[in-house]
Amino acid sequence: MWRTIQKTLATTVPPLLLLGYLAVAICLLNRWDAMVMVTLVPVWLWAGVGALIALLCWIICRGVLPGVLFCLFLITGIGFSEEAFGIVRELIISLKKTPAEAPAGKILRIVNVRCGGEEASLRKAAESSPDVLIVQEAPDKTILEAVADQLYGVERSVTLIGKKAILGRGEALAVIGDPESPALHVRLKRPDGLVLDVSNLDLPGCRPRIDMWRPDKWSGLITARIENRRLVRTHLGEHPVNRQSIGRIIAGGFGTPPGDDVFRPLENSGMLDTYAEVGTGWGNTYPSDYPLLRLDQVWVSPNLKPRQSTTRLNAAGKNRIVVSEVEPAAR
């Protein structure tokens, strides 16, 4: 009886695992809207589940094919997971000698934080000494102004519309925003003459959930993805990436983990995901204590070269703080 079970498992499980691997890979590569419940799940999770099943099959049945499939899933999880890239980058940096610090004034630090209306989260983000501070679910303007005074003094710029805010050093030349809109745009001219177009996005959530395989939830996720992609494309066009003299920053809560089709308009416009480019450590931001998804991101135009990106614990909030450093192109 036991040998019959082993033979049945050895005959059926490996081919099914291989078919599942190919099906998920095709969905992740094409990012079809109808397959959103597949593409929302991180690569490392798909690979981890496949590797676990292959390992159990190998323990029960032995044989070469389950072992090969285990290695395939393991390599996929490590080789195509940005979390693994971030950890490897951090290890490499820790093994190298301390790099020379960049000249003062050459590095622009961008910090994104979701405050949940709490002053403590804003203060925690301010500890990173940001040149541009992008805030969702912002606290009262008096608190924002107090933090901006501490960071930038008389050169401060504070823009708050609805629950979204952008703080920075310099002068706000133009503002586009509405309390009901998921985006706030500010054109900021810094004292050194650098002009930045900064967009603060807070898109409706479109993240994986346990019940997303239910037909009604599945349909809702498809609708949410289409709408979020439209919003990203629309707000990207508010300040097109077409001038070398102006730096473009799009940051905030995208409500969707990386790799989803929501980010295609940014990729097609040449925008760079700072963590994907140079991120170190575990870059996921949600939930704050044990982050499994990278919902909060900072994207920049090619004339703002990413130098470093990481996340920091936000004990008072649900999402971690994103800290990215970029180097403006020589003018």
PLY file of the C-alpha trace (Angstrom):
ply
format ascii 1.0
element vertex 331
property float x
property float y
property float z
element edge 330
property int vertex1
property int vertex2
end_header
0.00 0.00 0.00
2.74 2.45 1.00
4.73 1.70 -2.15
1.60 2.34 -4.22
1.17 5.75 -2.58
4.84 6.58 -3.14
4.61 5.61 -6.79
1.44 7.63 -7.29
2.97 10.72 -5.68
6.22 10.33 -7.63
4.23 10.09 -10.86
1.77 12.97 -10.32
3.35 15.60 -8.03
6.52 16.54 -10.01
4.68 17.11 -13.35
2.01 19.16 -11.58
4.69 21.22 -9.82
6.45 21.85 -13.11
3.20 22.89 -14.80
2.44 25.19 -11.86
5.91 26.72 -12.08
5.49 27.44 -15.80
1.97 28.83 -15.34
3.01 31.23 -12.58
6.14 32.30 -14.53
4.06 33.10 -17.63
1.57 35.12 -15.55
4.36 37.09 -13.84
6.02 37.84 -17.16
2.83 39.00 -18.91
1.03 40.56 -15.94
-2.45 40.07 -17.35
-5.20 41.90 -15.50
-7.27 38.72 -15.29
-4.40 37.00 -13.46
-3.93 39.74 -10.86
-4.40 37.28 -7.97
-1.26 35.47 -9.22
0.94 38.50 -9.88
0.16 40.16 -6.55
1.77 37.30 -4.63
5.55 37.89 -4.18
7.92 35.64 -6.12
9.58 34.41 -2.94
6.25 33.16 -1.60
5.42 31.22 -4.77
8.94 29.78 -4.82
8.81 28.92 -1.11
5.56 26.99 -1.45
6.87 25.11 -4.49
10.17 24.29 -2.79
8.36 22.99 0.31
6.11 20.69 -1.74
9.08 19.45 -3.79
11.07 18.77 -0.61
8.21 16.81 0.96
7.81 14.83 -2.26
11.54 14.04 -2.27
11.44 12.91 1.37
8.48 10.61 0.70
9.31 9.37 -2.79
13.02 10.09 -3.25
14.00 10.22 -6.89
15.85 12.79 -8.98
12.97 14.93 -10.31
11.67 16.20 -6.93
15.24 17.18 -6.01
15.69 19.01 -9.30
12.39 20.85 -8.80
13.39 21.81 -5.25
16.60 23.34 -6.59
14.66 25.12 -9.37
12.25 26.72 -6.91
15.10 27.62 -4.56
17.11 29.29 -7.33
14.00 31.13 -8.53
13.20 32.39 -5.04
16.72 33.69 -4.55
17.46 34.85 -8.09
14.21 36.69 -8.83
13.25 38.03 -5.42
14.20 41.66 -4.80
14.26 40.96 -1.05
17.17 38.57 -1.69
18.93 41.21 -3.81
18.63 43.74 -0.99
20.07 41.35 1.58
22.95 40.38 -0.75
23.75 44.05 -1.42
23.85 44.71 2.32
26.20 41.75 2.87
28.51 42.91 0.07
28.63 46.44 1.49
29.34 45.13 4.99
32.27 43.08 3.66
33.78 46.00 1.77
35.72 48.85 3.27
33.65 51.87 4.24
33.15 53.92 1.07
34.19 57.54 0.96
31.36 59.93 1.74
29.91 61.90 -1.14
30.72 65.62 -1.20
28.31 67.73 0.84
25.44 69.11 -1.20
25.69 66.45 -3.91
23.29 63.98 -2.33
19.53 64.52 -2.09
17.75 62.50 0.60
14.09 61.63 -0.02
11.99 60.20 2.82
8.48 58.80 2.54
6.33 58.13 5.59
2.73 57.13 6.30
1.89 58.78 9.60
-1.63 57.57 10.30
-2.21 61.08 11.68
0.42 60.54 14.39
3.09 63.13 15.17
5.46 60.39 16.40
5.75 58.88 12.90
6.54 62.28 11.40
9.20 62.94 14.04
10.72 59.53 13.38
10.95 60.28 9.66
12.52 63.66 10.40
15.38 61.89 12.21
16.68 60.85 8.76
17.31 64.55 7.93
15.37 64.50 4.64
15.82 67.09 1.91
12.30 66.19 0.74
9.76 64.68 3.14
6.69 63.06 1.55
3.82 62.30 3.92
0.59 60.32 3.66
-2.12 60.46 6.34
-0.41 63.58 7.61
-1.03 65.14 11.05
-2.21 68.74 11.50
-0.45 71.52 9.59
0.84 73.11 12.80
2.77 69.90 13.49
4.06 69.79 9.89
5.23 73.39 10.14
6.98 72.74 13.45
8.89 69.81 11.95
9.69 71.81 8.81
11.03 74.66 10.96
13.27 72.18 12.73
14.54 70.69 9.47
14.78 73.69 7.14
14.39 76.88 9.15
13.26 79.95 7.22
13.81 78.18 3.89
11.05 75.70 4.59
8.22 74.82 2.25
5.10 73.07 3.59
2.26 71.95 1.31
-0.73 70.13 2.79
-3.87 69.22 0.87
-6.24 66.76 2.42
-4.13 64.14 4.19
-1.12 64.37 1.86
1.83 66.67 2.46
5.19 67.52 0.91
7.87 69.25 2.99
11.18 70.52 1.68
13.80 73.22 1.62
13.06 75.91 -0.93
10.08 77.57 -2.60
6.93 75.91 -3.91
6.58 77.30 -7.44
3.38 75.42 -8.28
0.90 73.12 -6.56
-1.62 70.75 -8.10
-3.88 68.92 -5.69
-7.36 68.31 -4.38
-8.47 66.81 -1.05
-10.35 64.06 -2.94
-7.50 63.30 -5.33
-5.07 60.42 -4.65
-2.15 62.65 -5.65
-0.47 65.89 -4.65
2.04 67.57 -6.96
4.51 70.28 -5.96
7.17 71.98 -8.07
9.89 72.84 -5.58
12.82 75.15 -6.29
15.68 74.51 -3.88
18.08 77.26 -2.72
20.84 75.74 -4.89
18.65 76.27 -7.98
17.64 72.63 -8.45
13.99 72.30 -9.47
12.10 69.18 -8.39
8.68 68.00 -9.49
7.45 65.96 -6.53
4.33 63.78 -6.61
2.86 62.24 -3.48
0.60 59.29 -4.35
-1.75 57.47 -2.01
-3.49 54.89 -4.18
-6.36 52.61 -3.09
-5.14 49.26 -1.75
-4.67 46.42 -4.23
-2.63 43.98 -2.16
-2.88 40.19 -1.81
-5.32 38.84 0.75
-6.38 35.41 1.94
-9.83 35.56 0.36
-8.71 37.04 -2.98
-9.52 33.78 -4.79
-13.23 34.34 -4.21
-14.88 35.48 -7.48
-16.15 38.79 -6.05
-12.77 39.65 -4.48
-10.95 38.56 -7.62
-13.13 40.88 -9.72
-12.55 43.71 -7.25
-8.78 43.31 -7.48
-8.91 43.44 -11.29
-10.96 46.65 -11.16
-8.62 48.16 -8.56
-5.53 47.36 -10.63
-6.98 48.90 -13.80
-7.96 52.04 -11.90
-4.60 52.34 -10.12
-2.71 51.93 -13.39
-4.87 54.66 -14.92
-4.20 56.93 -11.95
-0.44 56.38 -12.16
-0.46 57.13 -15.90
-2.62 60.23 -15.38
-0.59 61.72 -12.56
2.68 60.89 -14.28
1.45 63.15 -17.07
0.85 66.06 -14.70
4.58 66.79 -14.85
6.04 64.74 -17.74
9.60 63.44 -17.50
10.88 65.44 -20.44
13.28 68.05 -19.05
16.83 67.27 -18.02
16.94 70.36 -15.82
14.05 69.23 -13.61
14.24 66.25 -11.28
11.12 64.12 -11.05
10.12 62.28 -7.85
7.05 60.05 -7.52
6.64 58.48 -4.10
4.07 57.34 -1.61
1.73 54.46 -1.01
1.04 52.51 -4.20
-1.10 49.93 -2.42
0.44 47.23 -4.63
3.68 45.25 -4.31
6.42 45.62 -6.97
6.25 43.76 -10.25
2.56 44.41 -10.76
1.29 46.04 -13.95
0.38 49.20 -12.00
4.03 50.22 -12.33
4.27 49.75 -16.10
3.62 53.48 -16.88
6.54 54.43 -14.60
8.82 51.83 -16.18
7.86 52.91 -19.70
8.64 56.53 -18.82
12.16 55.62 -17.70
11.51 56.24 -14.00
13.72 54.32 -11.57
12.56 52.45 -8.47
15.24 53.47 -5.97
15.06 50.29 -3.91
15.10 48.01 -6.96
18.16 49.90 -8.22
20.31 50.20 -5.09
18.22 49.06 -2.10
19.84 47.29 0.83
18.36 45.13 3.56
14.78 43.91 3.77
12.97 46.55 1.73
9.37 45.58 2.47
7.28 48.17 4.30
3.97 46.55 5.31
3.12 45.69 8.02
5.70 47.65 9.97
6.66 45.00 12.54
6.97 42.04 10.16
6.92 43.52 6.65
5.97 41.11 3.85
5.02 43.60 1.09
6.75 46.68 -0.36
3.77 48.97 -0.77
5.63 52.26 -0.13
8.15 53.25 -2.79
10.24 56.12 -4.16
10.67 56.47 -7.93
12.92 59.09 -9.57
13.76 60.31 -13.06
17.07 59.23 -14.66
18.67 62.61 -13.92
18.44 61.76 -10.20
20.79 58.80 -9.92
19.89 56.48 -7.00
22.75 55.98 -4.55
21.12 54.26 -1.59
17.70 53.13 -0.41
16.54 51.41 2.73
13.60 51.21 5.13
13.36 52.12 8.79
11.06 50.91 11.54
8.06 53.08 12.26
6.82 51.89 15.64
3.92 54.36 15.66
2.64 53.48 12.18
1.48 50.53 10.09
4.09 51.05 7.34
7.85 51.41 7.51
9.65 54.59 6.47
11.43 54.63 3.10
14.73 56.54 2.92
16.36 57.00 -0.49
19.41 59.01 -1.50
19.91 60.25 -5.05
22.57 62.28 -6.82
21.31 65.05 -9.12
22.95 65.16 -12.54
25.53 67.88 -13.07
24.00 71.02 -14.52
0 1
1 2
2 3
3 4
4 5
5 6
6 7
7 8
8 9
9 10
10 11
11 12
12 13
13 14
14 15
15 16
16 17
17 18
18 19
19 20
20 21
21 22
22 23
23 24
24 25
25 26
26 27
27 28
28 29
29 30
30 31
31 32
32 33
33 34
34 35
35 36
36 37
37 38
38 39
39 40
40 41
41 42
42 43
43 44
44 45
45 46
46 47
47 48
48 49
49 50
50 51
51 52
52 53
53 54
54 55
55 56
56 57
57 58
58 59
59 60
60 61
61 62
62 63
63 64
64 65
65 66
66 67
67 68
68 69
69 70
70 71
71 72
72 73
73 74
74 75
75 76
76 77
77 78
78 79
79 80
80 81
81 82
82 83
83 84
84 85
85 86
86 87
87 88
88 89
89 90
90 91
91 92
92 93
93 94
94 95
95 96
96 97
97 98
98 99
99 100
100 101
101 102
102 103
103 104
104 105
105 106
106 107
107 108
108 109
109 110
110 111
111 112
112 113
113 114
114 115
115 116
116 117
117 118
118 119
119 120
120 121
121 122
122 123
123 124
124 125
125 126
126 127
127 128
128 129
129 130
130 131
131 132
132 133
133 134
134 135
135 136
136 137
137 138
138 139
139 140
140 141
141 142
142 143
143 144
144 145
145 146
146 147
147 148
148 149
149 150
150 151
151 152
152 153
153 154
154 155
155 156
156 157
157 158
158 159
159 160
160 161
161 162
162 163
163 164
164 165
165 166
166 167
167 168
168 169
169 170
170 171
171 172
172 173
173 174
174 175
175 176
176 177
177 178
178 179
179 180
180 181
181 182
182 183
183 184
184 185
185 186
186 187
187 188
188 189
189 190
190 191
191 192
192 193
193 194
194 195
195 196
196 197
197 198
198 199
199 200
200 201
201 202
202 203
203 204
204 205
205 206
206 207
207 208
208 209
209 210
210 211
211 212
212 213
213 214
214 215
215 216
216 217
217 218
218 219
219 220
220 221
221 222
222 223
223 224
224 225
225 226
226 227
227 228
228 229
229 230
230 231
231 232
232 233
233 234
234 235
235 236
236 237
237 238
238 239
239 240
240 241
241 242
242 243
243 244
244 245
245 246
246 247
247 248
248 249
249 250
250 251
251 252
252 253
253 254
254 255
255 256
256 257
257 258
258 259
259 260
260 261
261 262
262 263
263 264
264 265
265 266
266 267
267 268
268 269
269 270
270 271
271 272
272 273
273 274
274 275
275 276
276 277
277 278
278 279
279 280
280 281
281 282
282 283
283 284
284 285
285 286
286 287
287 288
288 289
289 290
290 291
291 292
292 293
293 294
294 295
295 296
296 297
297 298
298 299
299 300
300 301
301 302
302 303
303 304
304 305
305 306
306 307
307 308
308 309
309 310
310 311
311 312
312 313
313 314
314 315
315 316
316 317
317 318
318 319
319 320
320 321
321 322
322 323
323 324
324 325
325 326
326 327
327 328
328 329
329 330
